[in-house]
Amino acid sequence: MGFVVYAFQSGQPQIKKKSSAVPQLIGVVGLEIHAQINSSTKLFSSSQVGFSAPPNSQVSFFDASLPGTLPVLNRRCVEAAVMTGLALDCTINRKSLFDRKHYFYADLPAGYQITQQRLPIAVGGTLRYSHLIGRKQGEVVTKSVRIKQIQLEQDSGKSLHDESGSQTFIDLNRAGVGLMELVMEPDMQCGEEAAAAVRELQLILQTLGTCQGNMSEGQLRVDANVSVHRPGEPLGVRTEVKNINSARFLARAIDYEIERQMEVLRRGGSVLNETRAFDFKSGQTIPMREKEGLQDYRFMPEPNLPPLMVYDSETAPPPAGTDPGQAVLIDAMRDRIPELPSARRARLVDAFGIRPEHSYTLVNEDGLTDYFEGVVRMSRAEPRKAIGWVIKDVLGLLKQRGLKVSQSPVPPHALAEMLDLLEDGRVSSSAAKTVFQELWKGTGRSPAQIVEQQDLGLVDDSTEIHRICQSVIDSHPEEVRTIRTGNRKVLNKLVGLVQKQTKGRSDPVRVRAILEEGTS
């Protein structure tokens, strides 16, 4: 038996990318983010959690809402929410409550979702995020957005519509999976800010291990609340753009929606309080339904779950007789928080003298910070020399081939050895490029072996270097005359010709000095 699905379409106004309409209006953006908790089992049942499992293969009686089944809270999910709240400077409520949020949909078997409406587990935090506005050092803008609350709740199942749109198939594997809903205050003004905030949150969650943060698999889903208003006046009517699974699409959806609302007001219309979806193909938001109000959800206390209590060893220890394996301790969660992305960036800049934008690249790429630190630890080269090879050469080739840092055919120790050969003057910079290309082939040869086998070492014979330089000078009289008239840039051409004759095995600094003497 299939569920009938009706689709509605409505015409959309053509929105200019940069509208001059009502220039005094500004956008206001708040986010609601659903982060799937990194747990092997669901929030209230022992069903396994796994992406792409066969449909309805990971469903317990409770997930399917069979009569008589009761929820059993997953401690791992509580710990994840507490740790996330602490990392975002939230206040952790020692006592929080569960509620039922009622709405009917086929993939919600019980007809309600267990969530935390009245008293969530964490409140009042801050997410600090930064984004680059240029390539030069110091062009980094740092902002913050307030976290209103973090609440635990169940995920719903998944509806799969057939091509004809006449049937809907229900997969309950996702039903009951633990979520953290992070509600952000409307502190942002555009899509770029919202995307930067989501990327920073994604990094924090991945660092904590509380959420894998893979947006393409639905582990991080974003709803954007968007409105426009004049500064100093009350906020305008907001629309909600639902279930955006890409930071790039989030930026596009928000910017389009801000321009759309400005256009509506310019024409004398009114912005509707509605839920919209983002069509990434057209780049437009499209209406889905009118926005539900609190009265539509009929919130009520969850009768099958007692208050959720968390403790602190010093200020609020668990009562005597409490099973230590069941008590969640706030101080224990705080002690388990690793170095967060912002702290790691600051440390990289301070410790190694690298540029701020380079620290962003290192931290944002999974495993790249450890790779870089490994190279620096094993090499005598300055960190500022190593960073160029790590970002431009290693990461550049990894991106071209769609590989992760952990899959690099050039391990940190091999790159460090190559940098030492360069530092010791045993190879030229052009020969080092050749060595790196050979390392990338993954043959297992060391940089020293490659240099020896391919005869890439620097030419040490001073007489031979002088002979080649003099030959280049003699065969290019026109360039020599230009140099002697004061155009020293032409000297680069002669250096390149010497490098070509020596197959990159001559020291360019030494060659330049000889050529300068010979053309003076």
C-alpha positions as CSV (number, residue, x, y, z in Angstrom):
1,M,0.0,0.0,0.0
2,G,1.5,3.3,-1.0
3,F,1.1,6.8,0.3
4,V,-0.3,9.3,-2.2
5,V,1.9,12.4,-2.6
6,Y,0.6,15.7,-4.1
7,A,3.1,18.2,-5.5
8,F,2.3,21.9,-5.9
9,Q,4.1,24.4,-8.0
10,S,4.0,28.2,-8.0
11,G,5.7,30.8,-10.1
12,Q,8.7,32.5,-8.7
13,P,9.8,36.1,-9.3
14,Q,13.1,36.6,-11.0
15,I,15.4,38.0,-8.4
16,K,18.3,40.1,-9.3
17,K,21.6,39.0,-7.6
18,K,22.3,42.5,-6.4
19,S,19.1,44.5,-5.9
20,S,19.1,48.2,-5.3
21,A,15.6,47.9,-3.9
22,V,15.1,49.4,-0.4
23,P,18.8,49.7,0.3
24,Q,18.2,50.4,4.0
25,L,16.9,46.9,4.6
26,I,19.4,44.3,5.9
27,G,19.2,40.6,6.2
28,V,18.8,38.7,9.5
29,V,19.7,35.0,9.7
30,G,19.4,32.4,12.5
31,L,20.1,28.7,12.2
32,E,18.7,25.5,13.6
33,I,21.1,22.7,13.1
34,H,20.4,19.0,13.5
35,A,23.6,17.1,14.3
36,Q,23.4,13.3,14.3
37,I,25.1,12.0,17.4
38,N,28.1,9.7,16.7
39,S,26.7,6.7,18.5
40,S,26.5,3.0,17.6
41,T,22.9,2.8,18.8
42,K,19.8,5.0,18.7
43,L,18.7,7.5,21.3
44,F,16.0,5.3,23.0
45,S,16.6,1.8,21.6
46,S,19.4,-0.7,21.1
47,S,19.0,-0.6,17.3
48,Q,22.2,-0.1,15.4
49,V,23.0,3.1,13.5
50,G,24.5,2.8,10.0
51,F,24.3,4.7,6.8
52,S,23.1,2.8,3.6
53,A,21.9,-0.3,5.5
54,P,19.1,-2.2,3.7
55,P,15.8,-0.5,4.3
56,N,14.0,-1.3,7.6
57,S,16.9,-3.6,8.7
58,Q,17.8,-1.5,11.8
59,V,14.4,-1.0,13.4
60,S,13.4,-2.1,16.9
61,F,9.9,-2.6,18.2
62,F,10.2,0.8,19.9
63,D,11.4,2.5,16.7
64,A,8.3,1.2,14.9
65,S,6.1,2.4,17.9
66,L,4.6,-1.0,18.7
67,P,2.2,-0.8,21.7
68,G,3.8,-1.4,25.1
69,T,7.3,-0.5,24.1
70,L,9.2,2.0,26.3
71,P,12.2,4.3,25.7
72,V,15.6,3.6,27.3
73,L,17.9,6.6,27.2
74,N,21.3,6.1,25.6
75,R,24.1,7.4,27.9
76,R,26.5,8.0,25.0
77,C,24.0,10.6,23.5
78,V,23.8,12.4,26.8
79,E,27.6,12.6,27.1
80,A,27.9,13.9,23.5
81,A,25.4,16.7,24.2
82,V,27.1,17.7,27.4
83,M,30.6,17.7,25.8
84,T,29.3,19.7,22.8
85,G,27.6,22.2,25.1
86,L,30.8,22.7,27.1
87,A,32.9,23.2,23.9
88,L,30.4,26.0,22.9
89,D,30.6,27.7,26.3
90,C,27.0,26.7,27.2
91,T,25.5,26.3,30.6
92,I,24.7,22.7,31.2
93,N,21.4,22.2,33.0
94,R,21.8,19.7,35.8
95,K,18.1,18.8,35.3
96,S,16.5,18.7,31.8
97,L,13.1,17.4,30.6
98,F,11.8,15.4,27.7
99,D,8.6,16.4,25.8
100,R,6.4,15.1,23.0
101,K,6.2,17.2,19.8
102,H,3.1,16.0,17.9
103,Y,2.8,16.0,14.2
104,F,1.6,13.3,11.7
105,Y,3.8,12.1,8.9
106,A,4.3,8.6,7.5
107,D,7.9,8.3,8.6
108,L,7.1,9.2,12.3
109,P,5.2,6.0,13.4
110,A,4.3,7.3,16.9
111,G,2.8,10.5,15.6
112,Y,5.1,12.5,17.9
113,Q,8.8,13.1,18.4
114,I,10.5,13.0,21.7
115,T,12.5,16.2,22.2
116,Q,13.3,18.8,24.8
117,Q,11.1,21.9,24.5
118,R,10.7,23.2,28.0
119,L,14.1,22.6,29.6
120,P,16.9,21.5,27.2
121,I,20.2,20.0,28.3
122,A,22.3,23.1,27.4
123,V,21.6,26.8,27.0
124,G,23.3,30.1,26.5
125,G,26.5,29.4,24.5
126,T,28.6,31.1,21.9
127,L,30.0,29.9,18.6
128,R,33.0,32.0,17.4
129,Y,33.8,31.6,13.7
130,S,36.2,33.3,11.3
131,H,36.4,33.5,7.5
132,L,39.0,34.9,5.2
133,I,38.3,38.0,3.2
134,G,41.6,38.0,1.3
135,R,44.8,36.2,0.7
136,K,47.1,38.7,2.6
137,Q,48.1,38.2,6.2
138,G,45.6,39.6,8.7
139,E,42.6,39.6,6.4
140,V,40.6,37.3,8.7
141,V,37.2,38.4,10.1
142,T,36.2,36.9,13.4
143,K,32.6,37.0,14.6
144,S,30.3,35.1,17.0
145,V,26.8,33.8,17.1
146,R,24.8,33.1,20.3
147,I,23.7,29.5,20.9
148,K,20.2,29.7,22.4
149,Q,20.0,26.0,23.4
150,I,21.1,22.5,22.6
151,Q,18.5,19.8,22.9
152,L,18.4,16.0,22.5
153,E,15.7,14.6,20.2
154,Q,14.9,11.7,18.0
155,D,15.3,11.7,14.2
156,S,12.4,10.7,12.0
157,G,12.5,8.0,9.3
158,K,12.9,8.6,5.7
159,S,10.3,8.8,2.9
160,L,11.3,7.6,-0.5
161,H,9.1,8.9,-3.3
162,D,8.9,6.9,-6.6
163,E,9.4,8.6,-9.9
164,S,5.8,8.9,-10.8
165,G,5.0,10.6,-7.5
166,S,2.1,8.2,-6.8
167,Q,3.7,6.2,-3.9
168,T,6.0,6.8,-1.0
169,F,8.1,4.1,0.6
170,I,9.1,4.3,4.2
171,D,12.5,3.4,5.6
172,L,12.6,3.5,9.4
173,N,16.3,2.8,9.8
174,R,16.9,6.5,10.7
175,A,13.8,6.7,13.0
176,G,15.0,7.2,16.6
177,V,18.6,8.0,15.8
178,G,19.9,10.5,18.3
179,L,20.1,14.2,17.3
180,M,21.5,17.3,18.9
181,E,19.5,20.3,17.8
182,L,21.5,23.5,18.1
183,V,19.3,26.6,18.0
184,M,21.3,29.8,17.1
185,E,20.1,33.3,17.6
186,P,19.5,35.6,14.6
187,D,23.0,37.1,14.8
188,M,24.1,36.7,11.2
189,Q,23.3,38.9,8.2
190,C,24.2,36.9,5.0
191,G,24.8,33.5,3.6
192,E,28.6,33.8,3.8
193,E,28.5,34.3,7.6
194,A,26.1,31.4,8.1
195,A,28.2,29.1,5.9
196,A,31.3,30.0,7.9
197,A,29.5,29.4,11.2
198,V,28.3,25.9,10.0
199,R,31.8,25.0,8.8
200,E,33.3,26.0,12.1
201,L,30.6,24.0,14.0
202,Q,31.3,21.0,11.8
203,L,35.0,21.1,12.6
204,I,34.2,21.4,16.4
205,L,31.9,18.4,16.3
206,Q,34.3,16.3,14.4
207,T,37.1,17.3,16.7
208,L,35.0,16.3,19.7
209,G,33.9,13.1,18.0
210,T,30.3,13.9,19.0
211,C,29.1,14.0,15.3
212,Q,30.8,12.9,12.2
213,G,29.4,15.9,10.4
214,N,29.1,14.4,6.9
215,M,26.5,16.7,5.4
216,S,26.1,14.6,2.2
217,E,24.9,11.6,4.4
218,G,22.5,13.8,6.4
219,Q,24.6,13.8,9.6
220,L,24.4,17.6,9.7
221,R,21.3,19.3,8.4
222,V,20.6,23.0,8.5
223,D,17.4,25.0,8.7
224,A,17.8,28.7,8.1
225,N,15.4,31.3,9.5
226,V,15.7,34.4,7.3
227,S,14.1,37.9,7.5
228,V,14.8,41.5,6.5
229,H,14.2,44.7,8.4
230,R,15.4,48.3,8.7
231,P,18.1,48.8,11.4
232,G,16.5,50.0,14.7
233,E,13.1,48.5,13.8
234,P,11.7,45.1,15.0
235,L,12.7,42.1,13.0
236,G,10.6,41.3,10.0
237,V,8.5,38.3,9.2
238,R,10.8,35.3,8.8
239,T,10.7,32.3,6.5
240,E,12.4,29.0,7.2
241,V,14.4,27.3,4.5
242,K,14.5,23.6,5.5
243,N,17.0,20.7,5.3
244,I,20.0,22.2,3.6
245,N,22.9,19.7,3.4
246,S,25.8,21.8,2.1
247,A,27.5,24.9,3.4
248,R,27.8,26.2,-0.1
249,F,24.1,25.7,-0.8
250,L,23.3,27.2,2.5
251,A,25.0,30.5,1.5
252,R,23.2,30.5,-1.8
253,A,19.8,29.8,-0.3
254,I,20.1,32.5,2.3
255,D,21.4,35.2,-0.1
256,Y,18.6,34.4,-2.5
257,E,15.9,34.5,0.2
258,I,17.2,37.8,1.5
259,E,17.0,39.3,-2.0
260,R,13.6,37.7,-2.6
261,Q,12.1,39.2,0.5
262,M,13.5,42.7,-0.3
263,E,12.0,42.4,-3.7
264,V,8.6,41.5,-2.2
265,L,8.7,44.5,0.1
266,R,9.8,46.8,-2.7
267,R,6.7,45.8,-4.7
268,G,4.5,46.6,-1.7
269,G,3.8,43.0,-0.8
270,S,4.1,41.1,2.5
271,V,6.5,38.4,3.4
272,L,4.7,35.2,4.4
273,N,5.6,33.2,7.5
274,E,6.2,30.0,5.7
275,T,8.5,27.0,5.2
276,R,10.5,26.9,2.0
277,A,12.9,24.5,0.3
278,F,16.0,25.3,-1.7
279,D,16.3,24.1,-5.3
280,F,20.0,23.9,-5.9
281,K,19.5,23.5,-9.7
282,S,17.7,26.8,-10.1
283,G,19.3,28.5,-7.1
284,Q,15.9,29.5,-5.8
285,T,13.8,28.8,-2.7
286,I,10.4,27.4,-3.3
287,P,7.3,27.4,-0.9
288,M,6.5,24.1,0.8
289,R,3.9,24.9,3.5
290,E,2.7,27.5,6.0
291,K,4.9,27.6,9.1
292,E,3.7,25.6,12.0
293,G,3.1,27.4,15.3
294,L,3.7,26.0,18.8
295,Q,0.0,25.2,19.0
296,D,0.2,23.0,16.0
297,Y,2.7,20.7,17.7
298,R,0.7,20.3,21.0
299,F,3.8,19.9,23.2
300,M,3.3,17.9,26.3
301,P,5.6,16.3,28.9
302,E,6.9,12.8,27.9
303,P,5.3,10.6,30.5
304,N,7.6,7.6,30.0
305,L,10.9,9.4,30.8
306,P,11.9,10.9,34.2
307,P,13.9,14.1,34.3
308,L,17.4,13.8,32.9
309,M,20.0,14.5,35.7
310,V,23.7,15.2,35.1
311,Y,26.2,15.7,37.9
312,D,29.5,17.4,38.8
313,S,31.9,15.6,41.1
314,E,32.7,18.7,43.2
315,T,29.6,20.9,43.2
316,A,26.8,18.4,42.6
317,P,27.9,14.8,43.0
318,P,25.5,11.9,42.2
319,P,23.4,10.7,45.1
320,A,24.7,7.8,47.2
321,G,23.9,4.5,45.6
322,T,23.9,5.8,42.0
323,D,25.4,3.4,39.5
324,P,28.7,5.0,38.5
325,G,28.2,3.5,35.0
326,Q,25.0,5.5,34.5
327,A,25.9,8.9,36.0
328,V,27.1,11.5,33.5
329,L,29.6,13.9,35.1
330,I,30.1,17.4,33.7
331,D,33.6,17.7,34.9
332,A,34.6,14.4,33.4
333,M,33.2,15.5,30.0
334,R,35.1,18.8,30.3
335,D,38.4,16.9,30.9
336,R,37.8,14.9,27.7
337,I,37.6,18.0,25.4
338,P,40.5,18.0,23.0
339,E,42.2,21.0,21.4
340,L,39.5,22.8,19.5
341,P,40.0,24.2,16.0
342,S,40.3,27.9,17.1
343,A,43.0,27.0,19.7
344,R,44.8,24.8,17.2
345,R,45.0,27.6,14.6
346,A,46.3,30.1,17.1
347,R,48.9,27.6,18.3
348,L,50.1,26.9,14.7
349,V,50.5,30.6,14.0
350,D,52.4,31.2,17.3
351,A,54.5,28.1,17.3
352,F,55.6,28.0,13.6
353,G,55.2,31.6,12.4
354,I,52.9,30.6,9.5
355,R,50.3,32.9,8.0
356,P,46.7,32.8,9.5
357,E,45.2,31.7,6.2
358,H,47.6,28.7,6.1
359,S,46.5,27.7,9.6
360,Y,42.9,27.6,8.3
361,T,43.9,25.3,5.5
362,L,45.8,23.0,7.9
363,V,43.0,22.8,10.4
364,N,40.1,22.5,7.9
365,E,41.6,19.5,6.1
366,D,41.3,16.4,8.1
367,G,44.7,15.1,9.1
368,L,46.7,17.9,7.5
369,T,47.8,19.5,10.8
370,D,49.3,16.2,12.0
371,Y,51.0,15.8,8.6
372,F,52.5,19.2,8.7
373,E,53.7,18.9,12.3
374,G,55.2,15.5,11.5
375,V,57.2,17.1,8.6
376,V,58.4,20.0,10.8
377,R,59.3,17.6,13.6
378,M,61.5,15.4,11.4
379,S,63.0,18.1,9.2
380,R,65.6,20.8,9.8
381,A,63.9,23.1,7.4
382,E,62.0,26.1,8.6
383,P,58.3,25.6,9.1
384,R,57.6,28.5,6.7
385,K,59.4,26.6,4.0
386,A,57.7,23.3,4.8
387,I,54.2,24.9,4.7
388,G,54.4,25.7,1.0
389,W,55.3,22.1,0.1
390,V,52.5,20.7,2.3
391,I,49.7,23.0,1.1
392,K,50.7,23.6,-2.6
393,D,52.3,20.3,-3.5
394,V,50.9,17.6,-1.2
395,L,47.4,19.0,-0.7
396,G,47.2,20.3,-4.3
397,L,47.8,16.8,-5.7
398,L,45.6,15.1,-3.2
399,K,42.7,17.5,-4.2
400,Q,43.3,16.8,-7.9
401,R,43.0,13.0,-7.4
402,G,40.2,13.1,-4.8
403,L,42.4,11.6,-2.1
404,K,42.4,12.1,1.7
405,V,45.6,13.2,3.6
406,S,45.8,9.7,5.1
407,Q,46.1,8.3,1.5
408,S,49.1,10.5,0.5
409,P,51.8,8.4,-1.3
410,V,54.3,10.8,0.2
411,P,54.5,10.3,4.0
412,P,55.7,13.0,6.3
413,H,59.1,11.4,6.9
414,A,59.8,11.3,3.1
415,L,58.9,15.0,2.6
416,A,61.0,15.9,5.6
417,E,64.1,14.0,4.2
418,M,63.6,15.8,0.8
419,L,63.5,19.2,2.6
420,D,66.7,18.3,4.4
421,L,68.4,17.6,1.1
422,L,67.3,21.0,-0.1
423,E,68.3,22.7,3.1
424,D,71.8,21.1,3.0
425,G,72.4,22.2,-0.5
426,R,72.5,18.7,-1.9
427,V,69.8,19.4,-4.5
428,S,68.4,22.5,-6.2
429,S,64.8,23.6,-5.9
430,S,64.0,22.3,-9.4
431,A,65.6,19.0,-8.6
432,A,63.6,18.8,-5.4
433,K,60.4,19.1,-7.6
434,T,61.6,16.1,-9.6
435,V,62.3,14.2,-6.4
436,F,58.8,15.0,-5.1
437,Q,57.2,13.8,-8.4
438,E,59.1,10.5,-8.0
439,L,58.0,10.1,-4.4
440,W,54.4,10.6,-5.5
441,K,54.7,7.5,-7.7
442,G,54.8,5.5,-4.4
443,T,57.7,3.2,-5.5
444,G,59.1,3.1,-1.9
445,R,62.4,4.7,-2.8
446,S,63.8,7.3,-0.4
447,P,64.6,10.9,-1.6
448,A,68.3,10.1,-1.2
449,Q,68.0,7.0,-3.4
450,I,66.1,9.0,-6.1
451,V,68.8,11.7,-6.1
452,E,71.5,9.1,-6.5
453,Q,69.8,6.9,-9.1
454,Q,68.8,9.9,-11.3
455,D,71.9,11.9,-10.7
456,L,70.0,14.9,-9.4
457,G,72.7,16.1,-6.9
458,L,74.0,19.6,-7.3
459,V,77.1,20.1,-9.5
460,D,80.0,20.8,-7.2
461,D,82.6,21.4,-9.8
462,S,83.2,25.1,-9.7
463,T,85.2,25.1,-12.9
464,E,82.4,23.4,-14.8
465,I,79.7,25.8,-13.4
466,H,81.9,28.8,-14.5
467,R,82.4,27.3,-17.9
468,I,78.6,26.8,-18.5
469,C,77.8,30.3,-17.2
470,Q,80.5,31.8,-19.5
471,S,79.1,29.8,-22.5
472,V,75.6,31.2,-21.8
473,I,77.0,34.7,-21.6
474,D,78.9,34.4,-24.8
475,S,76.0,33.0,-26.8
476,H,73.5,35.7,-25.7
477,P,75.2,39.1,-26.4
478,E,71.9,40.9,-26.8
479,E,70.7,39.9,-23.3
480,V,74.1,40.8,-21.9
481,R,73.8,44.3,-23.4
482,T,70.3,44.7,-21.9
483,I,71.6,43.7,-18.5
484,R,74.4,46.2,-18.7
485,T,72.0,49.0,-19.4
486,G,70.4,48.4,-16.1
487,N,67.6,45.8,-16.8
488,R,68.5,43.2,-14.3
489,K,65.3,41.2,-14.9
490,V,66.8,39.7,-18.0
491,L,69.3,38.0,-15.7
492,N,66.6,35.5,-14.8
493,K,66.6,34.2,-18.4
494,L,70.3,33.5,-18.3
495,V,69.9,31.7,-14.9
496,G,67.2,29.6,-16.4
497,L,69.4,28.7,-19.4
498,V,72.2,27.5,-17.1
499,Q,69.7,25.5,-15.1
500,K,68.5,23.9,-18.3
501,Q,72.0,22.9,-19.3
502,T,72.7,21.4,-15.9
503,K,69.3,19.7,-15.8
504,G,68.4,21.7,-12.6
505,R,71.5,20.5,-10.8
506,S,73.1,23.9,-10.3
507,D,72.6,26.2,-7.3
508,P,70.6,29.1,-8.7
509,V,72.0,31.5,-6.1
510,R,75.5,30.6,-7.0
511,V,74.7,30.7,-10.7
512,R,73.2,34.2,-10.4
513,A,76.3,35.5,-8.6
514,I,78.6,34.1,-11.3
515,L,76.4,35.6,-14.1
516,E,76.2,39.0,-12.3
517,E,80.0,39.1,-12.2
518,G,80.3,38.0,-15.8
519,T,77.8,40.7,-17.1
520,S,79.0,43.6,-15.0
